[in-house]
Amino acid sequence: MTATETQPSRATRGVNLKVLGPILALVVLVIVGAALNGNFLSAANITNVLSRSAFIGIIAVGMTFVITAGGLDLSVGSMAAFIAGLMILVMNAMLPVMGPGWPLVFVGMLTAMVAGTLAGFVNGFLITTMRIEAFIVTLGTMGIYRSLVTWLADGGTLSLDFGMRSVIRPIYFDGILGISWPIIVFALVAISGELVMRRAAFGRHAAAVGSNDQVARYSSVNVNRVRMLTYVFLGILVGVATIMYVPRLGSASPSTGVLWELEAIAAVIIGGTMLKGGFGRVWGTVIGVLILSLIDNILNLTDGVSPYLNGAIQGVIIILAVILQRDKKAES
């Protein structure tokens, strides 16, 4: 057999491994979880895992586009905390005027969406127009948003008025045919994101910008506009995730959203999106989110490893995933 004959088979095996790897990992985790705890595959546990993973999953879909375009956002967790605090403050302030009810809920939703859009725009503007590295910008805004929510809460917790909690609770706890709204919204966002990434010009342009922005410019792609839109899109999805999150606890604090950026980035990388940009797949990100959620759930259901080590496990997974991506790139 000649070298030219072996190269395609190696490439095919590499592609199959990149595609099947996350799926196989997910299957293995399901088997391990079922073996360790009889309640792992119960409807209640599965619903709980999917509902709690929806917050990170919605954000991770937006993060997929940012990373595919060669960017990075470390501020999403702090941004979510700030948006949640702002949403609660606005609803509490408007409660005496509007009274408890769905019109006030819609005001809170609008507040979250506008705040998320503006936050994403600020990140995108500083990165594309002011030409500051994404790592520096989002590291700075991460500190800003976290400090703002701490200031708004005066170091404590911002709590939604009890009169509104019963009104807003159905957003998290209700749904259709036993499927909660966070799961439904996550599914719709993931499907839409995959279609945009694969079928729309914006998805192709994001991959082109992440692969080589100079070549993309020569191909008449507005590089700054594409990068800006990825950050705005991510900000919008952080707002959507926050709308799903606030009804769960009815509060926000300086600890809200801690390590969400780590989980979102880990899910994207586990799913096969290249950390340096140029290639991304939303369906892989969904698999990555489920893998991280199952790891967390297994740790909580068993006594073998402390669930407090979940962040350490996620960090190791990110490092290993990047090493594997580097090795695959070197082989190609």
Number of C-alpha atoms within 10 A of each C-alpha: 5 6 7 8 9 10 12 11 11 13 13 11 12 15 13 11 13 18 14 13 16 21 17 12 15 20 13 13 18 18 13 14 21 15 12 15 12 10 14 21 15 11 11 10 13 14 16 15 18 21 22 17 22 26 27 28 33 32 30 30 32 26 32 34 34 28 28 31 33 24 23 25 28 24 27 32 26 27 31 34 28 30 28 31 29 22 27 24 20 16 23 22 11 14 17 9 9 13 14 21 14 13 11 21 20 13 16 23 19 16 21 30 23 16 23 29 20 16 25 27 21 18 22 29 21 17 22 17 11 9 12 15 14 19 14 15 21 22 15 14 20 20 14 16 22 23 16 18 28 21 13 17 18 12 12 14 17 22 18 22 17 11 13 21 18 13 15 23 16 15 18 20 16 13 14 8 6 10 14 19 19 27 24 16 18 25 16 13 20 21 16 13 22 20 14 16 24 14 11 12 11 17 24 19 24 29 25 25 27 27 19 14 21 13 12 18 14 9 11 9 18 14 19 17 13 23 26 22 19 26 31 24 22 27 33 25 28 34 31 24 25 27 27 28 25 25 20 16 12 20 20 28 22 24 15 21 23 15 17 21 23 19 25 29 29 26 31 33 26 28 27 25 24 25 26 17 23 21 24 29 22 28 19 26 30 26 21 28 29 22 25 24 22 21 20 20 19 22 18 15 17 13 10 10 12 11 18 11 12 18 14 11 14 20 15 12 17 21 13 14 20 18 12 13 20 15 11 13 10 8 10 10
